[in-house]
Amino acid sequence: MGGNWIRREKHSCGGFVMAVAAVIFSCILIGVTGQDGQTMTAEEKFYMVILMIDGRSYDYDYAYPADELMPLSCRGRMPLNCCFVCFEQLLNKLDEFEEAVKKTVQDVRFDNDIVVSVFETNIRVLGGLLGAHVMADVLKQRGERMQWYRDELLHMAKELGYRLLPAFNTTSGLPYPRVNLRYGVVNPLSRTGTESDTCTACAGTMILEFAALSQLSGDPIFEEHARKAMDVLWEKRQRGSDLVGTVINIHNGDWVRRDSGVGAGIDSYYEYLMKAYILLGDKVYLDRFNTHYSAIMKYISQPPLLLNVHMHNPTVNVRSWMDSLLAFFPGLQVLRGDLKPAIETHEMLYQVTKRHNFLPEAFTTEFRVHWGQHPLRPEFAESTYFLYKATGDPYYLKVGQSIVEKLNTHARVPCGFAAVQDVRTGTHEDRMDSFFLAEMFKYLYLLFSEKSQLPINIDDYIFTTEAHLLPVSLSTTQPSCHTNNTEPQAHEDDLFSYSCPSAQTLFPNNPTFAKTIRDSYKYLTGLGRTQQPSPVRGIELPLHDTGLEPVEFLKSMGISLTPLTELVSASLSSASQDSQKGVFKLKLVAEVSQTPEHEEVVPLIVQLISPPFLGRTVLTAGPAKFGMDLTKQEHGVKGSIVKSVPYTACGPIENAVEITGHIALALRGDCMFAAKARRLQEAGATGVIFIDHREGSSSAETPLFQMVGDGEPTDDITVPLVFLFSKEGATLSAALQEHHNVDVLLLPKEKQLGKEKPEKLNIKFRIAKEEFAEGEIESTTIQLVLEQSETDTEGASLTGKNQDTCSSPQKDPESSP
């Protein structure tokens, strides 16, 4: 067994070498017996671990010294550049850990002309270096090994921290989303600094790593900047709801996207408020977390669901689907001690995995697939681990077992574990993100192990969002910066505001409390039980003195009812019996029909029509849910293409003169599709072609999807918008680079220029009166007549009288034409 490789995020953290210590589980795990009699023996637990790591899945030869492992290609991606993420050696393979530290010190350099994500570099690279330094120092202090170590990893972390600091040079204190490791942000050579927006989590997930770096290095500048960013997000919360939005302007602090939830874009901001208190002992962070948590449970939590709302109008849900990143939230609730909602949401997520094998990247409130990708995210395993440690319920060992078995059945490939491109088809992607090794393996290992088998006391550490370990003793190492203040909050403190009570405190003398809660959601997704019709639901309509009948009153409000014969008749009859002046009781009966698994996506095309292509090059494209509807354009939209500057179109458009009157090319990423479209439309573009930033994606391997807006009205966007995956985008970009003047046609695939159209037939219905013998019932016959279209030369007529006819009795034969 060889080394394990942590990959860089394709579109975030390019150029990082992520050499990792070998992970070999050598300890024998002991069994656990739960209150419901279920057991997992030592052999069963050990087998769960062996399933994950046997063979040469992560051979050193496959990836080193590249940035990432490509598990389908069995090779590394990207050459050696600079950075390394080492995940902590929990597993007693100390020789491999020491060797990995030596390779890091020897091979890794940060002085590289490369643009990286501030957020991803912090949680993956800086966090990894700090966690590895802490572990190396522990081993050195024990006197058994690492005696040569002189804080080299800490010095590297400090250098990297300084290279990230230019991102915080904004008027608000919120960091730029990207920074050049050599040139910073404002330098003309930096190729960044034009961005205006960042996500809440991106700005609010710095405090653990930056504060730990300050505490360990003695330089307070890192914690000061991270704390300032947290202060801004707190000050910019919506004061009425105490919620924050998803995307914020880094210069003026205005909210760009005002939808609020606990998933993508916000998730780790809430996590780091709670964990900053645990790590640093600063009550300010706990007060802020408790304020936000009360708002979350009031508006977003709809047990067992967690649904996004509008931060300014939190009683309104802004979407009917959830993303998989919210699966971390039950684990955070465990840290707060609020076990009941944690159990509820976790059970809902488990039922979704039972239906789809994995958590889809997004799924609807009816637990159907909204976005089918599964990049091996670890958040569900993380919450499973925390719930098991909090409850001791072996049920969660069985959940962990199902995770391991599904990974081995549906994701394991000869050289590792491959991301699932679509849970509906089971197809793979040639990627294995760093969080799979740094988090998934770690949480599963800890789930199936005992404290006595670990080289450290796990309770002395706090997990970062990337599952790196930082010691809680840091709060006594150096005094924290106390430059922020939190005004007294109006919310009432509860049992969990300042303590993490035990299960015995919450559910005294009730060892089956977790099972009792779970049982309510056992058949949530419909698996395992017979569907029962929904009961008729009654409502009361206050009609005052309008004199309107109930149905007419509803019609006046724009509500139409479809009566279902006797049910509605019975309902109205019942209502008339119970009626009083001004108030009618009306039973509404809704007929619920199954919706498709996912909304049909109408494929579009980008057809190159200028010489030398002349319509022969056709690229499959995806549509948008906003902008011009190309299906309603008879001949599509034609134009010459021009690449946007900046290419992401997330800042002011610098080549507006060239863009005017042309179709713009823009790269996906850094900001929302709608924001890009607005900027390019304002610059004069007649259309926009978005190109995927994920390397290697193609329409042949990835299902098309519809681009969605930013949560705000998009009626102002009127230009046509299409989306190309990276392979198709590379074809278009290469054509533009070679020929400079390329004309394209944007239109639905079915209207492709030059495509042979099927012969058309006109279908007519003729109703003829039949002659009947005396005593027979008189009726009419509908004759189906097929005729060639007028463009056909012969104009021949075909009748289908004997083949496609049907009789329809008529009460009034005079009414037949």
LOTOR-972934 format. One line per 4 residues: number of its first residue (from 1); their letters; for each residue x, y, z of C-alpha. Coordinates in steps of 0.001 Angstrom, whole numbers, plus 500000, padded with zeros to 6 digits. Layout:
BEGIN
NUM> A> X Y Z ~ ... $
//
This chain:
BEGIN
1> MGGN> 500000 500000 500000 ~ 501337 503380 499055 ~ 500642 507040 499539 ~ 497273 508744 499368 $
5> WIRR> 496838 511878 497307 ~ 494710 514885 498038 ~ 493663 516679 494859 ~ 493340 520371 494307 $
9> EKHS> 489969 521841 493405 ~ 490020 522129 489633 ~ 488668 525621 489540 ~ 489966 526899 492826 $
13> CGGF> 493325 525714 493983 ~ 495417 525067 490916 ~ 499071 524120 491065 ~ 499177 522481 494473 $
17> VMAV> 501092 519321 495190 ~ 499112 517440 497753 ~ 501392 514659 498890 ~ 499835 512701 501692 $
21> AAVI> 501076 510235 504251 ~ 500112 506609 503723 ~ 496915 505562 505434 ~ 497095 502017 506754 $
25> FSCI> 494799 500850 509494 ~ 496768 498460 511643 ~ 494800 498464 514864 ~ 492185 495893 515850 $
29> LIGV> 488861 497539 516584 ~ 486697 496568 519521 ~ 482962 495905 519370 ~ 480113 498103 520518 $
33> TGQD> 476760 496942 521880 ~ 473801 499307 521692 ~ 470611 499701 523658 ~ 468513 497995 521011 $
37> GQTM> 470602 494832 521054 ~ 472359 495513 517756 ~ 476063 494847 517760 ~ 478953 495318 515410 $
41> TAEE> 481756 492966 516293 ~ 485433 493815 516206 ~ 485758 491781 513027 ~ 482878 493612 511347 $
45> KFYM> 484287 497007 512235 ~ 487752 496028 511101 ~ 486297 494721 507839 ~ 484629 498084 507197 $
49> VILM> 488026 499742 507328 ~ 489782 497120 505219 ~ 487143 497527 502514 ~ 488303 501101 502085 $
53> IDGR> 492059 500685 501983 ~ 493089 497247 500731 ~ 495120 496923 497551 ~ 497149 499609 495834 $
57> SYDY> 494338 502137 495418 ~ 496558 505109 496183 ~ 499982 504057 494999 ~ 502718 506660 495264 $
61> DYAY> 503567 505944 491629 ~ 500156 507090 490370 ~ 500261 510747 491329 ~ 503435 512018 492927 $
65> PADE> 504498 514764 492456 ~ 501376 515940 490598 ~ 498615 517956 492209 ~ 495862 515370 492130 $
69> LMPL> 495036 511771 491422 ~ 492900 510910 488403 ~ 491424 507588 489550 ~ 490156 506487 486135 $
73> SCRG> 493339 507393 484273 ~ 495595 506127 487068 ~ 497847 509146 486750 ~ 498417 512544 488255 $
77> RMPL> 497128 515829 486941 ~ 499198 519025 486729 ~ 502962 519289 487237 ~ 504727 520028 490503 $
81> NCCF> 504261 523654 491449 ~ 504223 524571 495073 ~ 501807 523378 497664 ~ 501067 520439 499848 $
85> VCFE> 498247 519274 502026 ~ 499148 516703 504658 ~ 496280 515274 506625 ~ 497066 514402 510232 $
89> QLLN> 498476 511067 511153 ~ 495773 509595 513344 ~ 496439 506100 512208 ~ 499637 505044 513974 $
93> KLDE> 501604 504706 510719 ~ 504154 507146 512024 ~ 507000 506203 509678 ~ 504877 507142 506662 $
97> FEEA> 503830 510386 508316 ~ 507428 511386 509040 ~ 508435 510586 505462 ~ 505579 512734 504123 $
101> VKKT> 506692 515688 506256 ~ 510224 515362 504893 ~ 508947 515332 501304 ~ 506881 518433 502008 $
105> VQDV> 509823 520369 503387 ~ 512011 519231 500513 ~ 509675 519679 497520 ~ 507146 522403 498241 $
109> RFDN> 507619 526091 497377 ~ 505016 528882 497412 ~ 506651 531549 495240 ~ 504645 530701 492134 $
113> DIVV> 502773 532805 489594 ~ 499446 531110 490137 ~ 495961 532388 490986 ~ 494287 530419 493758 $
117> SVFE> 491059 530500 495721 ~ 491628 532184 499081 ~ 488953 530037 500712 ~ 490123 526687 499317 $
121> TNIR> 493807 527434 499900 ~ 493070 528344 503495 ~ 491000 525289 504431 ~ 492985 522735 502419 $
125> VLGG> 496579 523928 502287 ~ 497040 526217 505281 ~ 494835 524029 507464 ~ 496702 520931 506345 $
129> LLGA> 500091 522440 507123 ~ 498955 523585 510567 ~ 497389 520231 511403 ~ 500501 518376 510266 $
133> HVMA> 502706 520748 512290 ~ 500649 520117 515410 ~ 500947 516349 514960 ~ 504683 516565 514227 $
137> DVLK> 505201 518643 517356 ~ 503250 516118 519464 ~ 505473 513296 518224 ~ 508605 515322 518854 $
141> QRGE> 507562 516191 522403 ~ 507098 512514 523164 ~ 510773 512031 522337 ~ 510209 508966 520203 $
145> RMQW> 510637 510408 516701 ~ 510694 513639 514642 ~ 513637 514916 516702 ~ 514994 516573 513556 $
149> YRDE> 511832 518672 513164 ~ 512346 522434 513672 ~ 508839 523803 512948 ~ 509424 523732 509184 $
153> LLHM> 505718 523198 508440 ~ 504787 526131 510672 ~ 507258 528367 508827 ~ 505719 527269 505532 $
157> AKEL> 502227 527975 506886 ~ 503309 531438 507951 ~ 504758 532170 504507 ~ 501544 531009 502874 $
161> GYRL> 499500 533144 505278 ~ 501459 536237 504241 ~ 500848 535408 500590 ~ 497078 535261 501253 $
165> LPAF> 496939 538566 503162 ~ 496793 540846 500058 ~ 493309 539455 499415 ~ 492072 541328 502500 $
169> NTTS> 493055 544722 501053 ~ 489475 545893 500442 ~ 487500 548838 501760 ~ 485177 546528 503719 $
173> GLPY> 487718 544047 505044 ~ 486045 541165 503226 ~ 488672 539278 501203 ~ 488899 539002 497444 $
177> PRVN> 487921 535477 496402 ~ 491234 534937 494570 ~ 494861 535920 494985 ~ 498066 535409 493028 $
181> LRYG> 500609 533714 495298 ~ 503467 535699 493781 ~ 501906 539020 492756 ~ 499007 539414 495176 $
185> VVNP> 495886 541215 493930 ~ 496473 544757 492655 ~ 499690 544050 490761 ~ 499214 544273 486955 $
189> LSRT> 500684 540772 486706 ~ 498302 539229 489232 ~ 495511 538386 486737 ~ 492990 538901 489522 $
193> GTES> 491504 541733 491585 ~ 488600 542482 489249 ~ 486129 540432 491277 ~ 483509 542315 493229 $
197> DTCT> 481650 539517 495005 ~ 482393 536610 497310 ~ 480305 534027 499088 ~ 479521 534309 502788 $
201> ACAG> 481297 531065 503574 ~ 484329 532166 501529 ~ 484789 535269 503702 ~ 483621 533675 506946 $
205> TMIL> 485696 530494 506942 ~ 489124 531913 507762 ~ 489104 532422 511521 ~ 490149 528940 512700 $
209> EFAA> 493200 528609 510478 ~ 494215 532282 510682 ~ 493733 532470 514459 ~ 495654 529218 514935 $
213> LSQL> 498463 530612 512757 ~ 498572 533764 514876 ~ 498591 531764 518097 ~ 501326 529400 516909 $
217> SGDP> 503523 532010 515184 ~ 502986 534924 517574 ~ 501954 537293 514768 ~ 498418 538649 515415 $
221> IFEE> 497927 540023 511883 ~ 496278 536858 510575 ~ 493642 536607 513295 ~ 492961 540351 513029 $
225> HARK> 492087 540119 509335 ~ 489954 537004 509730 ~ 488132 538528 512693 ~ 487458 541721 510730 $
229> AMDV> 485809 539700 507959 ~ 483610 537954 510526 ~ 482695 541336 512019 ~ 481556 542650 508631 $
233> LWEK> 479344 539642 507962 ~ 477793 540007 511403 ~ 477147 543729 510914 ~ 475601 543084 507494 $
237> RQRG> 473108 540493 508733 ~ 469461 541352 508229 ~ 468529 542809 511622 ~ 464890 541762 511419 $
241> SDLV> 465568 538098 510754 ~ 469211 537744 511948 ~ 469944 535859 508707 ~ 472694 536437 506172 $
245> GTVI> 472650 536098 502399 ~ 474730 533891 500144 ~ 476843 536343 498108 ~ 478117 539758 499247 $
249> NIHN> 479941 542651 497566 ~ 483465 542817 498989 ~ 483768 546586 498488 ~ 480526 548068 499834 $
253> GDWV> 479130 545120 501802 ~ 475830 545021 499888 ~ 474175 541662 499511 ~ 474238 540326 495949 $
257> RRDS> 472250 537152 496642 ~ 469769 537386 499480 ~ 468688 533771 499766 ~ 469603 532328 503135 $
261> GVGA> 470124 528709 504174 ~ 472665 526406 505792 ~ 474053 524808 502625 ~ 476266 525957 499771 $
265> GIDS> 477589 529494 500067 ~ 476909 529944 503797 ~ 477499 526594 505538 ~ 480949 526919 507102 $
269> YYEY> 480358 530530 508245 ~ 477960 529198 510872 ~ 480309 526290 511595 ~ 483240 528626 512247 $
273> LMKA> 481281 530862 514598 ~ 480639 527911 516898 ~ 484106 526414 516497 ~ 485879 529765 516967 $
277> YILL> 484329 529887 520427 ~ 485484 526327 521137 ~ 489027 526983 519855 ~ 489562 530510 521180 $
281> GDKV> 487181 530736 524144 ~ 485811 534078 522919 ~ 482143 534338 523959 ~ 481473 536886 521194 $
285> YLDR> 481490 534093 518650 ~ 479116 531957 520711 ~ 476659 534829 521126 ~ 476660 535417 517392 $
289> FNTH> 476208 531740 516651 ~ 473304 531457 519081 ~ 471619 534456 517465 ~ 471955 532977 513993 $
293> YSAI> 470968 529516 515222 ~ 467718 530807 516688 ~ 466910 532390 513326 ~ 467785 529200 511455 $
297> MKYI> 465511 527098 513628 ~ 462727 529677 513326 ~ 462784 530193 509560 ~ 464967 527658 507714 $
301> SQPP> 464391 524487 509725 ~ 461190 522765 508653 ~ 461885 519357 510192 ~ 463291 517285 508757 $
305> LLLN> 463945 519703 505882 ~ 466246 522727 505746 ~ 464943 525097 503078 ~ 466399 528359 501846 $
309> VHMH> 464399 531521 502533 ~ 464746 535179 501607 ~ 466767 536950 504299 ~ 464483 540012 504207 $
313> NPTV> 461266 537995 504012 ~ 462127 534736 505785 ~ 458620 533304 505745 ~ 459000 532738 501987 $
317> NVRS> 460914 529727 500659 ~ 463012 530714 497663 ~ 463418 527220 496235 ~ 462000 523731 496578 $
321> WMDS> 465286 521823 496629 ~ 468199 521291 499001 ~ 471903 520898 498298 ~ 474047 518141 499742 $
325> LLAF> 476387 520502 501612 ~ 473725 521025 504280 ~ 474426 517455 505412 ~ 477089 518877 507767 $
329> FPGL> 474438 520688 509799 ~ 473274 517756 511982 ~ 476895 517398 513107 ~ 477007 521074 514056 $
333> QVLR> 473736 520669 515945 ~ 475344 517825 517884 ~ 478144 520183 518934 ~ 475482 522535 520239 $
337> GDLK> 473712 519659 521984 ~ 470465 520017 520021 ~ 470078 516337 519217 ~ 466429 515999 518212 $
341> PAIE> 466545 518095 515014 ~ 469969 516630 514253 ~ 468525 513112 514359 ~ 465546 514173 512242 $
345> THEM> 467538 515787 509439 ~ 470178 513053 509442 ~ 467506 510393 509093 ~ 465985 512276 506152 $
349> LYQV> 469407 512359 504487 ~ 469930 508668 505146 ~ 466624 507860 503479 ~ 467743 509868 500428 $
353> TKRH> 470963 507836 500227 ~ 468949 504634 500427 ~ 466921 505800 497449 ~ 469784 507129 495291 $
357> NFLP> 472871 505312 496734 ~ 474483 508690 497458 ~ 473299 512191 498247 ~ 472753 513924 494894 $
361> EAFT> 474400 517331 494740 ~ 470864 518723 494978 ~ 467505 517029 495594 ~ 463913 518220 495808 $
365> TEFR> 461607 518346 498803 ~ 460044 515200 497330 ~ 463535 513618 497451 ~ 463932 513421 493694 $
369> VHWG> 467169 514273 491937 ~ 467582 517955 491117 ~ 471287 517769 490249 ~ 472623 514232 489995 $
373> QHPL> 476363 514702 490555 ~ 478016 513235 493674 ~ 481693 514261 494074 ~ 482179 511945 497079 $
377> RPEF> 481271 514625 499598 ~ 481939 513697 503256 ~ 479380 515826 505108 ~ 476893 512993 505651 $
381> AEST> 479637 510750 507066 ~ 480734 513652 509294 ~ 477272 514021 510835 ~ 477000 510241 511194 $
385> YFLY> 480237 510224 513206 ~ 479107 513024 515523 ~ 475695 511456 516124 ~ 477261 508120 517008 $
389> KATG> 479664 509734 519455 ~ 476807 511704 521044 ~ 474291 508868 521324 ~ 476338 505668 521352 $
393> DPYY> 473558 504221 519188 ~ 474960 501392 516985 ~ 472381 502351 514377 ~ 474884 504949 513219 $
397> LKVG> 477534 502251 512824 ~ 475129 500583 510410 ~ 474731 503886 508568 ~ 478515 504119 508339 $
401> QSIV> 478615 500559 507075 ~ 476180 501465 504285 ~ 478401 504408 503308 ~ 481455 502150 503033 $
405> EKLN> 479604 499478 501085 ~ 478120 501944 498598 ~ 481483 503598 498048 ~ 483027 500228 497265 $
409> THAR> 480123 499149 495066 ~ 479481 502341 493129 ~ 482610 504521 493371 ~ 485632 502276 493717 $
413> VPCG> 487856 501922 490648 ~ 491271 500259 490248 ~ 493254 503356 491243 ~ 491028 504853 493915 $
417> FAAV> 487484 506155 494220 ~ 485907 508128 491375 ~ 483284 510860 491702 ~ 479840 509878 490451 $
421> QDVR> 478766 511986 487511 ~ 475077 511195 487930 ~ 473547 509063 490675 ~ 470780 508048 488260 $
425> TGTH> 473173 506410 485810 ~ 476158 505607 488020 ~ 478645 507012 485505 ~ 481997 508214 486872 $
429> EDRM> 484159 511313 486619 ~ 487957 511157 486545 ~ 488349 513078 489805 ~ 488842 512404 493496 $
433> DSFF> 488676 515597 495544 ~ 490930 516212 498512 ~ 488029 516221 500934 ~ 487418 512548 500197 $
437> LAEM> 490733 511610 501798 ~ 491004 514430 504327 ~ 487443 514011 505627 ~ 485605 510922 504390 $
441> FKYL> 488326 508434 505305 ~ 489028 510192 508573 ~ 485435 510319 509806 ~ 484772 506705 508794 $
445> YLLF> 487950 505545 510511 ~ 487040 507428 513679 ~ 483488 506073 513519 ~ 484764 502494 513626 $
449> SEKS> 487536 503042 516188 ~ 487848 503707 519891 ~ 489703 506465 521722 ~ 492206 504002 523125 $
453> QLPI> 493338 503084 519632 ~ 494260 506619 518605 ~ 497710 508177 519078 ~ 496091 511320 520527 $
457> NIDD> 493105 512197 522690 ~ 490631 513304 520044 ~ 488669 515354 522588 ~ 491603 517753 522888 $
461> YIFT> 491143 518911 519293 ~ 488601 520691 517125 ~ 487961 519714 513500 ~ 488285 522425 510865 $
465> TEAH> 485802 522348 508006 ~ 488329 520211 506082 ~ 488695 517895 509117 ~ 492198 519047 510037 $
469> LLPV> 492799 518981 513783 ~ 493681 522061 515831 ~ 494279 521831 519602 ~ 491755 523589 521837 $
473> SLST> 494678 524450 524111 ~ 495463 527303 521683 ~ 493074 529499 523658 ~ 495641 529576 526468 $
477> TQPS> 498707 530005 524229 ~ 498256 533651 523257 ~ 495526 536162 524149 ~ 492958 536508 521383 $
481> CHTN> 492226 539826 519693 ~ 489294 541467 521488 ~ 488439 544217 519048 ~ 484872 543188 518301 $
485> NTEP> 481718 543525 520312 ~ 478316 541944 520169 ~ 475331 543894 521381 ~ 472862 542088 523685 $
489> QAHE> 470476 539922 521688 ~ 466712 539843 521956 ~ 466441 536067 521544 ~ 465834 533964 524607 $
493> DDLF> 468604 531636 525733 ~ 467717 527962 525717 ~ 469153 524782 527174 ~ 471908 524732 524568 $
497> SYSC> 473010 528379 524485 ~ 476042 528004 526739 ~ 476477 524266 527214 ~ 476451 520974 525336 $
501> PSAQ> 474206 518733 527457 ~ 474422 514976 527326 ~ 471814 512632 525962 ~ 470933 511705 529545 $
505> TLFP> 470207 515374 530261 ~ 468023 515689 527199 ~ 466274 512328 527394 ~ 466608 511030 530973 $
509> NNPT> 466168 507292 531415 ~ 465119 506844 527800 ~ 467760 504793 525969 ~ 465588 504466 522853 $
513> FAKT> 465066 508202 522318 ~ 467020 508292 519044 ~ 465067 505396 517568 ~ 461778 506975 518633 $
517> IRDS> 462679 510145 516751 ~ 463928 508278 513669 ~ 460852 506091 513362 ~ 458764 509118 512400 $
521> YKYL> 460866 509480 509241 ~ 461485 505823 508438 ~ 459423 505871 505238 ~ 460004 509502 504359 $
525> TGLG> 461021 508905 500730 ~ 458295 506313 500158 ~ 460622 503304 500169 ~ 459275 500306 502070 $
529> RTQQ> 455666 501313 502498 ~ 452464 501421 500490 ~ 451435 504906 499435 ~ 448189 506098 501000 $
533> PSPV> 446025 508844 499534 ~ 446265 512187 501259 ~ 443252 513056 503409 ~ 440851 515790 502392 $
537> RGIE> 441799 518977 504163 ~ 439315 521573 505283 ~ 439822 525337 505416 ~ 437614 528221 506427 $
541> LPLH> 436920 531112 504094 ~ 435859 534437 505675 ~ 433489 535951 503091 ~ 432157 538763 505253 $
545> DTGL> 429215 540420 503461 ~ 430365 539979 499874 ~ 427584 537518 499121 ~ 429937 535528 496896 $
549> EPVE> 429709 531772 496803 ~ 432912 530059 497979 ~ 434053 528947 494522 ~ 433377 532363 493022 $
553> FLKS> 435234 534007 495892 ~ 438284 531858 495176 ~ 438044 532709 491487 ~ 438057 536400 492360 $
557> MGIS> 441420 535824 494056 ~ 442818 534074 491002 ~ 442407 530552 492436 ~ 440734 527953 490260 $
561> LTPL> 439476 524581 491551 ~ 439135 521360 489624 ~ 436079 519557 491041 ~ 436414 515811 491568 $
565> TELV> 432692 514947 491238 ~ 431268 513351 494355 ~ 434084 514419 496646 ~ 433535 518064 495906 $
569> SASL> 429764 517616 496011 ~ 430056 516033 499426 ~ 432359 518774 500549 ~ 429995 521522 499455 $
573> SSAS> 427073 519699 501040 ~ 428949 519470 504307 ~ 429896 523096 504062 ~ 426309 524207 503583 $
577> QDSQ> 425244 522347 506696 ~ 427877 524025 508837 ~ 427673 527425 507243 ~ 427221 530611 509188 $
581> KGVF> 426743 534125 507917 ~ 430010 535426 506567 ~ 431907 532172 507037 ~ 431777 529084 504836 $
585> KLKL> 433629 525840 505512 ~ 434905 524449 502225 ~ 436863 521271 501637 ~ 439455 521599 498873 $
589> VAEV> 440415 518414 497089 ~ 443645 518474 495122 ~ 444574 515812 492604 ~ 448299 515161 492961 $
593> SQTP> 450142 513704 489997 ~ 453670 512366 489903 ~ 456168 514766 488374 ~ 459066 513605 486234 $
597> EHEE> 462295 512662 488002 ~ 463847 515827 486591 ~ 462674 518632 484396 ~ 463185 518032 480684 $
601> VVPL> 465986 520123 479254 ~ 465574 521239 475635 ~ 468990 520886 473964 ~ 470345 523880 472097 $
605> IVQL> 473271 524130 469709 ~ 476021 526550 468784 ~ 476494 526119 465044 ~ 479599 527619 463413 $
609> ISPP> 478425 529030 460078 ~ 481293 531211 458820 ~ 484025 529793 456541 ~ 485620 527286 456735 $
613> FLGR> 482991 525678 458996 ~ 479861 526481 456962 ~ 477529 524861 459453 ~ 479377 521551 459671 $
617> TVLT> 480626 522146 463231 ~ 477725 521843 465666 ~ 478207 522036 469450 ~ 475544 520792 471869 $
621> AGPA> 474582 523446 474423 ~ 472369 523773 477479 ~ 469673 526447 477962 ~ 468920 528967 480701 $
625> KFGM> 465720 529503 482640 ~ 465996 533217 481949 ~ 466910 535445 479035 ~ 465578 535048 475479 $
629> DLTK> 463702 531815 474793 ~ 465464 530430 471726 ~ 462734 527855 471145 ~ 460451 530732 470142 $
633> QEHG> 462907 532220 467643 ~ 462142 530998 464145 ~ 465695 531299 462814 ~ 467731 531454 466021 $
637> VKGS> 470187 534254 466863 ~ 473239 534916 464689 ~ 476382 536835 465596 ~ 480168 536989 465726 $
641> IVKS> 481809 535803 468940 ~ 484134 537864 471130 ~ 485825 536709 474330 ~ 484909 538786 477391 $
645> VPYT> 487607 540613 479354 ~ 487736 539585 482148 ~ 486929 536121 480887 ~ 484735 535324 483909 $
649> ACGP> 482730 538553 483357 ~ 482619 538981 487139 ~ 484002 542507 487074 ~ 483584 545586 484869 $
653> IENA> 483765 544581 481194 ~ 487002 546027 479866 ~ 486373 545373 476169 ~ 482819 546714 475921 $
657> VEIT> 483588 548341 472550 ~ 484508 544985 471036 ~ 481622 543209 472764 ~ 478929 545594 471460 $
661> GHIA> 476831 543950 468788 ~ 478511 540557 469234 ~ 477927 537319 471103 ~ 480173 537198 474156 $
665> LALR> 482144 534206 475444 ~ 482437 533993 479239 ~ 483945 531411 481580 ~ 481801 529850 484290 $
669> GDCM> 482802 530518 487919 ~ 483466 533261 490519 ~ 479960 534788 490255 ~ 476442 533882 489191 $
673> FAAK> 475319 533329 485598 ~ 472784 536142 485962 ~ 475437 538604 487148 ~ 477626 537771 484146 $
677> ARRL> 474680 538068 481768 ~ 473687 541490 483112 ~ 477208 542883 482771 ~ 477627 541597 479236 $
681> QEAG> 474156 542740 478188 ~ 474907 546208 479557 ~ 478167 546142 477594 ~ 476152 545641 474404 $
685> ATGV> 476385 541882 473860 ~ 473622 540368 471725 ~ 474020 536968 473347 ~ 476254 535058 475768 $
689> IFID> 477908 531649 475508 ~ 479069 530387 478903 ~ 481888 527818 478937 ~ 482343 525354 481782 $
693> HREG> 485456 525802 483915 ~ 485572 522111 484885 ~ 488336 520541 482861 ~ 487282 517632 480660 $
697> SSSA> 483501 518025 480973 ~ 481486 517288 477835 ~ 477881 516930 476716 ~ 478589 513323 475750 $
701> ETPL> 479349 512377 479343 ~ 477435 514910 481454 ~ 473654 515483 481355 ~ 472583 518915 480165 $
705> FQMV> 471139 521269 482759 ~ 469377 524618 482752 ~ 471236 527625 484089 ~ 469287 529313 486877 $
709> GDGE> 469207 532887 488115 ~ 470570 534402 491300 ~ 467390 534443 493354 ~ 466496 537935 492143 $
713> PTDD> 464100 538838 489288 ~ 465733 538189 485913 ~ 463172 539848 483655 ~ 465765 542504 482799 $
717> ITVP> 467936 539907 481043 ~ 466692 539627 477451 ~ 469657 538310 475458 ~ 469927 534590 474593 $
721> LVFL> 472135 532514 476911 ~ 473614 529076 476259 ~ 476054 526838 478120 ~ 478867 524724 476662 $
725> FSKE> 480811 522096 478545 ~ 484573 522512 478485 ~ 485303 520162 475561 ~ 482775 521893 473311 $
729> GATL> 483979 525249 474643 ~ 487570 524339 473759 ~ 486481 523657 470176 ~ 484845 527074 469951 $
733> SAAL> 487775 528859 471585 ~ 490256 527139 469264 ~ 488216 528211 466250 ~ 488209 531821 467459 $
737> QEHH> 491941 531777 468122 ~ 492719 530398 464672 ~ 490258 532350 462525 ~ 489638 535476 464651 $
741> NVDV> 486267 536150 462994 ~ 483813 533358 463730 ~ 480074 533630 463158 ~ 477749 531327 465066 $
745> LLLP> 474070 530563 465196 ~ 472323 529919 468510 ~ 469179 527839 468126 ~ 467374 524710 469312 $
749> KEKQ> 468916 521439 468163 ~ 465795 520478 466288 ~ 466142 523594 464109 ~ 469774 522916 463153 $
753> LGKE> 470697 524653 459906 ~ 471168 522229 457022 ~ 469633 519312 458840 ~ 467285 517252 456728 $
757> KPEK> 463717 517667 457856 ~ 461292 514737 457837 ~ 458492 514741 455288 ~ 455417 516485 456634 $
761> LNIK> 451910 515167 456425 ~ 448803 517172 457135 ~ 446347 515401 459411 ~ 442662 516219 459041 $
765> FRIA> 439617 514882 460832 ~ 436373 514417 458879 ~ 433101 513695 460706 ~ 430669 511855 458444 $
769> KEEF> 427092 510784 459089 ~ 426531 507026 458666 ~ 423418 505325 457283 ~ 421865 502786 459695 $
773> AEGE> 419179 500169 459357 ~ 415943 500569 461223 ~ 416400 500058 464952 ~ 420151 500707 464995 $
777> IEST> 421627 503526 467041 ~ 422558 506473 464888 ~ 426130 507752 465235 ~ 428874 509581 463406 $
781> TIQL> 432254 508315 462271 ~ 435469 510321 462605 ~ 437631 509660 459553 ~ 441382 510272 459824 $
785> VLEQ> 442721 511724 456550 ~ 446477 511933 455911 ~ 447566 514308 453156 ~ 450996 515241 451895 $
789> SETD> 451903 518866 452467 ~ 451278 521401 449721 ~ 454975 521457 448912 ~ 454754 517876 447624 $
793> TEGA> 454512 517701 443844 ~ 451816 515065 443571 ~ 449460 516327 446280 ~ 448021 512848 446589 $
797> SLTG> 445465 512148 449310 ~ 445500 509138 451599 ~ 442553 508126 453732 ~ 442605 505972 456785 $
801> KNQD> 438890 505330 456995 ~ 439150 501601 457535 ~ 442188 501740 459825 ~ 441804 504682 462203 $
805> TCSS> 438157 505341 462921 ~ 436144 505683 466080 ~ 432439 506044 466738 ~ 430948 508689 468945 $
809> PQKD> 427243 508472 469787 ~ 425488 511812 469288 ~ 422352 512766 471213 ~ 421642 515536 468758 $
813> PESS> 422601 514467 465200 ~ 421718 517934 463900 ~ 424732 519303 465686 ~ 427140 517255 463580 $
817> P> 428735 519224 460744 $
//
